[in-house]
Amino acid sequence: MEKVRVALIGAGGMANSVHYPSLVKFEDVDLVGLCDLVEDKLNATADKFGIERRYTDYRRMLEETQPQAVYVLMPPHHLFDLAIYVLEAKLHLFIEKPPGVTTEHTRQMALSAERSGVLAMVGFNRRYIPLLNKCKEMVSERGEMLHCVATFYKHHFAGAYYKGAVDILTSDCIHAVDTLRWMAGADVTDVVGDVRYLCEETYANSFNALMRFDNDCSGVLLGNWCVGKRVHTFEMHARGISAFVDCNSVAHVYRDNQEEGVTLSATEVAGSDENRVFYGFEAQSRHFIDCIKTGAEPSSSMQDAVKTMELVDAIYQTTL
Ligand SMILES: NC(=O)c1ccc[n+]([C@@H]2O[C@H](COP(=O)([O-])OP(=O)(O)OC[C@H]3O[C@@H](n4cnc5c(N)ncnc54)[C@H](O)[C@@H]3O)[C@@H](O)[C@H]2O)c1
């Protein structure tokens, strides 16, 4: 079997908890090298995933290991130069969300990927959650999506992310924004935002929006970072059917005014109680590798991520 040669930059939290544990399980992937600036993290991570070739200079790693694809896993304000370097070297690129700090960063990465004829994918992992996919499939059997809702609540009083380098909507609540676009399966035509500074004067922490998609679906975003606890849920509605989904636990699907719905468990649908599997990270990497093998465009391509970043901008620009 021909293996896809993947090089890795970053030995941090997401790399160790979800991405490398997924990649190392794929028989058709060869992890050809790992790079991190911090040698202790580099060696601990390389040992954990059995990666022989270790580097503190990613340029040297790419030259010596000749990969086809590169994961660049680091905070968004450290990412841009490395991502562009990878794309200009004509290598497929995977990055985490958010895809840069500004929409222009995302657009420039998308253009660079196009110029080089390679794939660039963003880790909007909610799109790959098995439970959410199952529910979308069930709802879509009744026709076009009519209405979708994404809520994202957190108990967070520590300011904007990375000491203020990135605002909360762009950095984290963007998951809910991207998932709304994916659930509706269409482009946004109109949006009204309501971004607020609640109990805090120095950074925005409440993000709400009402939007209309070009298939006539309505979308609702409810986000708040100063409330009781992390709760992150989704709703999808089509004619005569409704799905209420908590991707960490269960979904309830109701049809035709029947009191009794169908209850689906996140771990049962995924066939695993490992978070990296039932929360979509494994399927996300599988999708990236399959796209490399087939040449298909990833669902969460950099080109598509530009639209999600533009929607984030529109939520700010139209705020009440
Ligand atoms: N999808 C999700 O649900 C989810 C959840 C949490 C975080 N994230 C995203 O994941 C991304 C990564 O976050 P993290 O917490 O894993 O990061 P991290 O800070 O834990 O790790 C980043 C690593 O990159 C290394 N690094 C930085 N610059 C480097 C360079 N030039 N060359 C080599 N190594 C370098 C650092 O030494 C560090 O080890 C962020 O964008 C974050 O928003 C996504």
The ligand as an SDF file (V2000), in Angstrom:
LIG
                    3D

 44 48  0  0  0  0  0  0  0  0999 V2000
  -10.6880   22.1520   17.2890 N   0  0  0  0  0  0  0  0  0  0  0  0
  -10.7490   22.4020   18.5760 C   0  0  0  0  0  0  0  0  0  0  0  0
  -11.7290   22.0650   19.2430 O   0  0  0  0  0  0  0  0  0  0  0  0
   -9.6100   23.1070   19.2440 C   0  0  0  0  0  0  0  0  0  0  0  0
   -9.4890   23.0770   20.6350 C   0  0  0  0  0  0  0  0  0  0  0  0
   -8.4110   23.7390   21.2260 C   0  0  0  0  0  0  0  0  0  0  0  0
   -7.4880   24.4250   20.4410 C   0  0  0  0  0  0  0  0  0  0  0  0
   -7.6440   24.4500   19.0850 N   0  0  0  0  0  0  0  0  0  0  0  0
   -6.6930   25.1800   18.2210 C   0  0  0  0  0  0  0  0  0  0  0  0
   -5.5150   24.4030   18.0840 O   0  0  0  0  0  0  0  0  0  0  0  0
   -4.4240   25.2640   17.7620 C   0  0  0  0  0  0  0  0  0  0  0  0
   -3.2000   24.7830   18.4960 C   0  0  0  0  0  0  0  0  0  0  0  0
   -3.4260   24.9340   19.8640 O   0  0  0  0  0  0  0  0  0  0  0  0
   -2.5780   24.1330   20.9430 P   0  0  0  0  0  0  0  0  0  0  0  0
   -3.1980   24.5240   22.2500 O   0  0  0  0  0  0  0  0  0  0  0  0
   -2.4770   22.7080   20.5790 O   0  0  0  0  0  0  0  0  0  0  0  0
   -1.1500   24.8440   20.8050 O   0  0  0  0  0  0  0  0  0  0  0  0
    0.0800   24.7200   21.7870 P   0  0  0  0  0  0  0  0  0  0  0  0
    0.4690   26.1250   22.1570 O   0  0  0  0  0  0  0  0  0  0  0  0
   -0.1640   23.7280   22.8760 O   0  0  0  0  0  0  0  0  0  0  0  0
    1.1980   24.1030   20.8420 O   0  0  0  0  0  0  0  0  0  0  0  0
    1.8600   24.8120   19.8490 C   0  0  0  0  0  0  0  0  0  0  0  0
    3.2560   24.2130   19.6930 C   0  0  0  0  0  0  0  0  0  0  0  0
    3.8520   24.8020   18.5460 O   0  0  0  0  0  0  0  0  0  0  0  0
    5.2310   25.0230   18.8300 C   0  0  0  0  0  0  0  0  0  0  0  0
    5.7320   26.0530   17.9220 N   0  0  0  0  0  0  0  0  0  0  0  0
    5.4160   27.3820   17.8720 C   0  0  0  0  0  0  0  0  0  0  0  0
    6.0780   27.9830   16.8690 N   0  0  0  0  0  0  0  0  0  0  0  0
    6.8330   27.0220   16.2600 C   0  0  0  0  0  0  0  0  0  0  0  0
    7.7200   27.0150   15.1550 C   0  0  0  0  0  0  0  0  0  0  0  0
    7.9900   28.1300   14.4680 N   0  0  0  0  0  0  0  0  0  0  0  0
    8.2940   25.8720   14.7980 N   0  0  0  0  0  0  0  0  0  0  0  0
    8.0420   24.7140   15.4730 C   0  0  0  0  0  0  0  0  0  0  0  0
    7.1990   24.6470   16.5350 N   0  0  0  0  0  0  0  0  0  0  0  0
    6.6120   25.7980   16.9220 C   0  0  0  0  0  0  0  0  0  0  0  0
    5.2650   25.4290   20.3060 C   0  0  0  0  0  0  0  0  0  0  0  0
    6.5400   25.2160   20.8790 O   0  0  0  0  0  0  0  0  0  0  0  0
    4.1930   24.4850   20.8810 C   0  0  0  0  0  0  0  0  0  0  0  0
    4.7310   23.2720   21.3510 O   0  0  0  0  0  0  0  0  0  0  0  0
   -4.8970   26.6990   18.0630 C   0  0  0  0  0  0  0  0  0  0  0  0
   -5.1340   27.3670   16.8560 O   0  0  0  0  0  0  0  0  0  0  0  0
   -6.2250   26.5100   18.7860 C   0  0  0  0  0  0  0  0  0  0  0  0
   -7.1630   27.5200   18.4760 O   0  0  0  0  0  0  0  0  0  0  0  0
   -8.6720   23.7910   18.4930 C   0  0  0  0  0  0  0  0  0  0  0  0
  1  2  1  0
  2  3  2  0
  2  4  1  0
  4  5  1  0
  4 44  2  0
  5  6  2  0
  6  7  1  0
  7  8  2  0
  8  9  1  0
  8 44  1  0
  9 10  1  0
  9 42  1  0
 10 11  1  0
 11 12  1  0
 11 40  1  0
 12 13  1  0
 13 14  1  0
 14 15  2  0
 14 16  1  0
 14 17  1  0
 17 18  1  0
 18 19  2  0
 18 20  1  0
 18 21  1  0
 21 22  1  0
 22 23  1  0
 23 24  1  0
 23 38  1  0
 24 25  1  0
 25 26  1  0
 25 36  1  0
 26 27  1  0
 26 35  1  0
 27 28  2  0
 28 29  1  0
 29 30  1  0
 29 35  2  0
 30 31  1  0
 30 32  2  0
 32 33  1  0
 33 34  2  0
 34 35  1  0
 36 37  1  0
 36 38  1  0
 38 39  1  0
 40 41  1  0
 40 42  1  0
 42 43  1  0
M  CHG  2   8   1  16  -1
M  END
$$$$
